[in-house]
């Protein structure tokens, strides 16, 4: 039996001809065509060395491009989202503290989950992610100061809880639900007790922790505690006014925030 010979490899001339057609199709410059010809005639080791050199050259160009790019700055749209979501986090039924790392980390988790206009992978770039984290902290500080002032003014003006809550969430997607109003009522009760001193938010956190500890894992006990706080507030401020707090179920936007704060994974 005659053994079949393996199919012969294409000759260098055939490869060169095919490469020439491909080079023409890609519209390479004359000096680039010469480099391709030299590459074909080189040894295997020589071609590998040239490929490695090209990779290093490409890395240098990328580094140059990155260094020439302007420093990352937060967009106005991102700042608006941070502010709006910061308010939603502070008024979430699941938040466990109003100060410190807890609310800030919740907002950062929301940014990581929904991205907005964040550059891909920026959370792994420490310097630029620190800019975002710093702004989140600043935004929450400003929001707390604004809420505290609105509460102070509402006590003097005898403003009902629904109107106060509307002022707090003004220009944000948050809706004035019973749950949201009850959180604001807790803040106002603490403010009235401590006269809005420097420890206001610390005391509010302590009251929140007390309620959560007493209720344990019972959502109904937590709800009853906040409903009682809301009932007292409504009897204290704007009691003569008639108003209805509707939307007992949070809208989809606030529900997404509550889920992130609660650590619920969303598919």
C-alpha positions in Angstrom: 0.0 0.0 0.0 1.4 3.4 -1.0 1.3 5.9 2.0 -0.3 9.2 1.2 2.2 12.0 1.6 1.1 14.9 3.9 -0.1 17.9 2.1 2.8 20.3 1.4 2.9 23.7 3.2 2.3 26.7 1.0 5.5 28.2 -0.4 6.9 31.5 0.9 6.0 33.1 -2.4 2.4 32.1 -2.1 2.2 33.4 1.5 3.9 36.6 0.3 1.4 37.1 -2.5 -1.6 36.5 -0.2 -0.1 38.8 2.4 0.5 41.5 -0.2 -3.2 41.4 -1.1 -4.2 41.6 2.5 -1.8 44.5 3.1 -3.3 46.4 0.2 -6.8 45.7 1.5 -5.8 47.2 4.9 -4.2 50.2 3.1 -0.9 50.1 5.0 1.7 52.7 4.3 4.7 51.8 2.2 7.1 51.6 5.2 4.6 49.4 6.9 4.5 47.1 3.9 8.3 46.8 4.0 8.1 45.8 7.7 5.6 43.1 6.8 7.9 41.7 4.1 10.8 41.7 6.5 8.7 40.0 9.1 7.8 37.2 6.7 11.4 36.5 5.9 12.5 36.5 9.5 13.1 33.4 11.6 10.4 32.1 14.0 12.4 33.5 17.0 12.8 36.8 15.2 9.1 37.1 14.5 8.3 36.3 18.2 10.7 38.9 19.4 9.2 41.5 17.0 5.7 40.7 18.2 6.8 41.1 21.8 8.4 44.4 21.0 5.2 45.6 19.3 3.2 44.7 22.4 5.5 46.7 24.6 5.4 49.7 22.2 1.6 49.5 22.3 1.6 49.5 26.1 3.8 52.6 26.1 1.3 54.4 23.7 -1.6 53.5 25.9 0.2 54.8 29.0 1.0 58.0 27.2 -2.7 58.3 26.2 -3.8 57.8 29.7 -1.4 60.3 31.2 -2.5 62.9 28.6 -6.2 62.4 29.4 -7.7 65.0 31.7 -8.2 64.0 35.4 -11.5 62.2 36.1 -14.3 64.5 37.3 -17.8 63.6 38.4 -20.4 64.7 36.0 -23.3 66.9 37.0 -25.7 64.0 36.3 -23.8 61.7 38.6 -23.8 64.3 41.3 -27.5 64.7 41.0 -28.0 60.9 41.2 -25.8 60.7 44.3 -27.8 63.5 46.0 -31.1 61.9 45.2 -30.1 58.4 46.2 -28.5 59.8 49.3 -31.8 61.2 50.5 -33.5 57.9 49.6 -31.0 55.9 51.7 -31.3 58.2 54.7 -35.1 57.8 54.6 -35.1 54.1 53.8 -37.0 51.7 56.1 -34.0 49.5 56.2 -31.2 51.9 57.0 -29.5 51.2 60.4 -27.7 54.5 60.8 -27.8 58.1 59.5 -24.2 59.0 60.0 -20.8 57.4 59.3 -19.8 54.7 56.8 -23.1 52.9 56.7 -25.2 55.3 54.6 -22.2 56.2 52.5 -21.5 52.6 51.7 -25.1 52.1 50.8 -24.9 54.9 48.2 -21.7 53.5 46.8 -23.3 50.1 46.5 -26.1 51.7 44.5 -23.6 53.3 42.2 -21.8 50.0 41.6 -25.1 48.2 40.9 -26.7 50.8 38.6 -23.5 52.4 37.2 -25.2 55.5 35.7 -22.3 57.2 33.7 -19.5 55.7 35.7 -16.5 54.6 33.6 -16.1 50.8 33.5 -13.9 49.5 36.3 -13.5 52.8 38.1 -14.2 51.2 41.4 -10.9 49.4 41.0 -9.1 52.7 40.4 -8.4 53.8 44.0 -7.6 57.4 43.2 -10.7 58.1 41.1 -13.0 56.0 43.2 -11.9 58.0 46.2 -13.1 61.2 44.4 -16.6 59.5 44.1 -16.5 58.3 47.7 -15.5 61.7 49.0 -18.3 63.4 47.1 -20.8 60.9 48.4 -19.7 61.7 52.0 -19.9 65.4 51.3 -23.4 65.1 49.7 -24.7 63.1 52.7 -23.3 65.8 55.1 -25.1 68.5 53.1 -28.3 66.5 53.0 -28.2 65.9 56.8 -27.6 69.7 57.4 -30.5 70.6 55.1 -32.9 68.1 56.7 -31.9 69.3 60.2 -32.7 72.9 59.3 -36.0 72.0 57.7 -37.0 70.1 60.9 -35.9 73.0 63.1 -38.0 75.4 61.0 -41.0 73.0 60.9 -41.1 72.9 64.7 -41.3 76.7 64.9 -43.9 76.9 62.1 -45.9 74.0 63.5 -45.7 72.3 60.1 -47.5 69.0 59.7 -45.4 65.9 58.9 -46.7 65.4 55.4 -45.7 69.0 54.4 -42.3 68.6 56.1 -41.6 65.3 54.3 -42.6 66.9 51.0 -40.1 69.7 51.6 -37.3 67.2 52.4 -37.8 65.1 49.3 -38.6 68.1 47.0 -37.0 67.7 43.5 -36.1 64.0 44.2 -38.0 60.9 43.0 -38.8 60.0 46.6 -42.5 59.9 47.5 -44.1 60.8 50.8 -45.3 57.4 52.0 -46.3 56.6 55.6 -43.0 54.8 56.1 -41.0 57.8 54.9 -43.1 60.2 57.1 -42.6 58.0 60.1 -38.8 58.2 59.7 -39.0 62.0 59.5 -41.2 62.0 62.6 -38.5 60.1 64.5 -36.0 62.8 63.5 -38.3 65.6 64.6 -39.0 63.9 67.9 -35.3 63.7 68.6 -34.7 67.3 67.5 -37.4 68.5 69.8 -35.9 66.5 72.7 -32.3 67.8 72.2 -33.2 71.2 70.8 -31.2 70.3 67.6 -27.8 70.2 69.3 -24.5 68.9 67.9 -25.4 65.4 68.9 -28.7 65.4 67.0 -27.7 62.8 64.5 -25.9 60.7 67.0 -29.0 60.7 69.2 -31.2 59.9 66.2 -28.9 56.9 65.4 -29.2 55.8 69.0 -33.0 55.9 68.9 -33.0 54.0 65.7 -30.8 51.4 67.1 -33.0 51.1 70.2 -36.1 50.5 68.1 -34.3 47.9 66.0 -33.0 46.1 69.0 -36.3 46.0 70.8 -38.1 44.9 67.6 -35.5 42.3 66.8 -36.2 40.6 63.5 -39.9 41.5 63.7 -40.8 43.9 60.9 -44.3 44.3 62.4 -42.9 45.4 65.7 -40.6 47.9 64.0 -43.6 49.2 62.0 -45.7 49.6 65.1 -43.0 51.6 66.8 -42.7 54.0 63.9 -46.4 54.2 63.5 -46.7 55.3 67.1 -44.0 57.9 66.6 -45.9 59.2 63.6 -49.2 59.3 65.5 -47.6 61.4 68.2 -46.1 63.8 65.6 -49.4 64.2 63.8 -51.1 65.1 67.2 -48.3 67.6 68.0 -47.7 69.5 64.8 -50.4 70.8 62.4 -53.0 68.8 64.3 -55.9 71.0 63.1 -55.0 70.5 59.5 -56.7 67.8 57.4 -54.4 65.7 55.2 -54.0 62.1 54.1 -50.7 60.3 53.8 -51.2 57.8 50.9 -49.0 55.4 49.0 -48.4 53.0 51.8 -46.3 50.9 49.5 -43.1 52.5 48.3 -42.7 53.0 44.5 -40.3 51.0 42.4 -37.5 53.6 42.7 -37.6 53.6 46.5 -38.0 49.9 46.6 -34.8 49.4 44.7 -33.0 51.6 47.3 -34.6 49.7 50.2 -33.4 46.4 48.6 -29.8 47.6 48.3 -29.8 48.9 51.8 -31.2 45.5 53.0 -28.5 43.7 51.1 -31.0 41.9 48.8 -29.5 40.7 45.5 -31.4 41.8 42.5 -31.2 39.6 39.4 
